[in-house]
Amino acid sequence: MSAFTLLLIIVCVLSIWATVDLFMEIRKGDKFELWWVFIFMLFPFVGPVIYFQYKY
């Protein structure tokens, strides 16, 4: 497994985790900023990283 493949796997897992976390926040009914959905759609690989930096 090359380093590039490992990086892609980590980014995909992070993206899935951030998406699930985002929809759990929506489901709880907490204050939710709709613009996060657009960031995830426009930047599928960088959006989750920005989301976790903002959240934690």
N, C-alpha and C positions, 0 to 999 in steps of 0.2 A: 504494500500500500504506500503510495507516494504521499508526500506532505500536502500536495494540492488536494488529493482525494480526502485526506483527513480534515483539512480545512473546510472543504465543501460539506462534509458530514456534520461537522460542528456547527456550521452556519445554518444548515437545514434544521438541526435539532433545536437550536436557539430560536429560529423563526417559528417553528411549531409551538414551542414552549411559550413564547411571547404572545402568539395568537390565542392560544388557549387561556392564558392569563388575562388577556384583554377581554375576551368574551365572558370570563368568570366575573370580571369587574362589572360588565354590563348587566349580567344576570343578578348580581347582588343588589343592583340599583344604586350603587354609589355614584357620586358625581363623575361623569364620564365626558371626556373631551372627544368629540367626533372626529377631529382632525387626525387622531392617531390611526384611524382606519385608512385615511388617505395616504398617510406616510407609509403604512405597511404595503399599500397597493403600488405606490410610486417607487419605493425603495425596498424591495422584498428582502434584501440581504443586510442593508444598513439600518432599516427601520426598527427591527427588534433590538438592536444594540442601543440605538438612541432611546428607545422606550425604557429599557432596563436602567440606563444611566439616569434618566429622568425620574423613574419610580424609586430607585434605591439610592 
